[in-house]
Amino acid sequence: MHIKVSVSGCVKCKKLVENVRKALEETVINAQLEKVTDMNEIAELGVMITLSLVTDDEVVSTGKVLIPNPDNPEPNT
């Protein structure tokens, strides 16, 4: 699995990357995590906003901070 997170460096972007790493650690999923910061490359992913999550070339989420375990939610900061 290849996971790409488009980020601009904002607090929410950093939190999303942290949450994805945490989720990968909590599961046994073998995945490559890549932070994408280049706006042209972000556009090639099919999104026009930073703070997006793409797995295996499929856009999963845009514009929000996902949490690793919905049964134990943390505030979306």
Order of alpha helices (4+ residues) and beta strands (2+ residues): beta-alpha-beta-alpha-beta-beta
